[in-house]
Amino acid sequence: MSTIQTAAIIGGGVIGAGWVARFIENGIDVAIYDPASDAVAKIEAVLQNSRYAYNKLTKVQRKREGVVSYCDSLAQAVSNAQIIVESVPERLEVKQSVYAEIESHAASDAMIVSSTSGIMPSDLQSQMHNPERLLVAHPFNPVYLLPLVELVAGQKTRASVIDAAKAFYLSIGMKPLLVKKEIEAFIADRLLEAIWRESLWLVKDGVATTEDIDDAVRFGFGLRYAQMGVFDTYRVAGGEAGMRHFMAQFGPCLKWPWSKLTDVPDFNEELVDLIATQSDQQSGHMSIREMERMRDDNLIGILHALKDNNWGAGETLANHEVRLLEAANDAS
Ligand SMILES: NC(=O)c1ccc[n+]([C@@H]2O[C@H](COP(=O)([O-])OP(=O)(O)OC[C@H]3O[C@@H](n4cnc5c(N)ncnc54)[C@H](O)[C@@H]3O)[C@@H](O)[C@H]2O)c1
């Protein structure tokens, strides 16, 4: 059980706004600080999407929505928060200066979590007065629908803080995955970078367009990944003989190799133009808002299908609905 009722979100971009949505959906009051002049409008647009999505996602009685407060200063936002979520741009020195400001205005026992996609928590906490309360909680876009959150401890993070974080993310319908060793980019972004790097090569070398690559994922192995991941998919692909047979058959190919491994294409203007132009041709007829709605509708359909089988991310949703029902019964 988590007792967290108040949160501060520092940085209300794509990810910060997604956290706001998930927190208020779970009855947590949120104070936000983002100095950008268009921050409120952008956050409200995400909240419009998330309310639409949650109405479709679950039919069980949901919690009373938490209150959203937009603050003029970081000091004001963190003053009453039990958890402070940093979602500012991916630059170590920007994040460290935000922690310095947080530490001078927040309660000394407030948990501080970073949404960083890949910076090591030990580097994030290296200049803090109370580093034991900082950890990484790496989410995935859209944060209000995707349950995974990777938890990564730094060298100075206290074990009890990790336990409290696990309980908290479970209580808001997420799947906390504790990364066993501190490493840049954690688990998921390492996998994603390998796919991204290989995709860039395929476009650069003229083997495929951006649309061909997306089709190769979404009509095939992407459908398998959403429900069985990497290893179980290959276990099944090995037939009755399972994983050992699969590895005997395909293991040696790694020595050829099929991919360009860690060799990275030059990220120059020519490559950026090539990809951006193809992407415009592929999907420029839809607004980002329309694409977000399509993405969310599809994700909800997939989550419902997985829930029917009590499997993977659908099991997380089913368990969360049980908790919501218990909360509704306790309240009545
Ligand atoms: N976009 C993704 O898919 C994704 C996924 C997981 C994690 N992340 C991580 O989340 C973090 C935020 O990424 P994003 O994609 O939301 O970026 P973003 O550019 O959409 O948002 C960043 C926001 O921070 C605000 N900001 C800048 N300096 C600030 C300050 N000093 N105080 C308060 N607000 C400030 C900006 O105005 C902006 O609104 C990064 O660390 C990123 O690596 C991103």
The ligand as a Gaussian input file, in Angstrom:
#p B3LYP/6-31G(d) Opt

LIG

0 1
 N        9.728000      11.508000     -24.918000
 C        9.850000      10.247000     -24.547000
 O        9.374000       9.323000     -25.227000
 C       10.519000       9.903000     -23.237000
 C       10.275000       8.627000     -22.685000
 C       10.799000       8.320000     -21.422000
 C       11.576000       9.254000     -20.746000
 N       11.832000      10.483000     -21.312000
 C       12.635000      11.424000     -20.523000
 O       11.756000      12.355000     -19.884000
 C       12.424000      13.616000     -19.726000
 C       11.573000      14.698000     -20.373000
 O       11.431000      14.400000     -21.756000
 P       10.217000      14.945000     -22.643000
 O       10.180000      14.078000     -23.848000
 O        9.000000      15.107000     -21.809000
 O       10.809000      16.377000     -23.051000
 P        9.981000      17.673000     -23.498000
 O       10.949000      18.510000     -24.241000
 O        8.694000      17.282000     -24.144000
 O        9.620000      18.370000     -22.098000
 C       10.570000      18.955000     -21.249000
 C        9.858000      20.076000     -20.504000
 O       10.712000      20.552000     -19.457000
 C       10.518000      21.963000     -19.358000
 N       11.675000      22.512000     -18.659000
 C       12.890000      22.847000     -19.170000
 N       13.687000      23.290000     -18.169000
 C       12.940000      23.253000     -17.031000
 C       13.206000      23.605000     -15.674000
 N       14.394000      24.063000     -15.289000
 N       12.214000      23.441000     -14.757000
 C       11.004000      22.956000     -15.131000
 N       10.701000      22.622000     -16.408000
 C       11.663000      22.758000     -17.338000
 C       10.349000      22.430000     -20.794000
 O        9.670000      23.679000     -20.858000
 C        9.529000      21.280000     -21.397000
 O        8.122000      21.526000     -21.334000
 C       13.809000      13.451000     -20.361000
 O       14.735000      13.122000     -19.353000
 C       13.611000      12.282000     -21.322000
 O       14.809000      11.579000     -21.573000
 C       11.296000      10.840000     -22.532000

